[in-house]
């Protein structure tokens, strides 16, 4: 049976901007990069994959890396878990880096979420894990 999410993918047209945003502003650990194609980060037990959709739609034709082509167009969504005590620090870090917070509110169960966008327009959220009663 399924146990957890190992990796999540978003798509960006500018890998350099994505690398700077996720690595420098959000502080994720970069684990891999292939210029023009992708940049990968570690976030807890999950790997965040940022792909250039144009490049990942191309077949690899590789026996050593037989990953099928894939890709998406348009904006995606990813939510990061943040301890409630740290949400104010995240909001400040975003503001200090001129990242607009689109929404900052508490859900009916008391969990707080902050919504913002990456340079490619993907919707990102930082939320307390109690949002889903985890």
C-alpha angles and dihedrals in degrees: 000000000000114000111176144334111277098183140005126198134212127176129232133176093209112052092182092056090045091051092051093046099047095035105037104026101032093031098227119160111251111223104171143008135182110189113251094000112063151335122205129203137188118233111176107300093340129085115220110211119199111192136182098233094210091059098042092051088066115091113248098216089201127139091197094050106029095173111148118239114266140162145143137223125219133027124322135194133234129175123205122203113237127176110248092242090058099050093088090053090050091050090050093048090051092048091047088055093047093249109151117231106220096189138004114180148131121252121226090265090057098256116137124223132189118199126199139144135249121227091273093053098255111154111243127189134191112200142164112258090238086075085087095025093252 
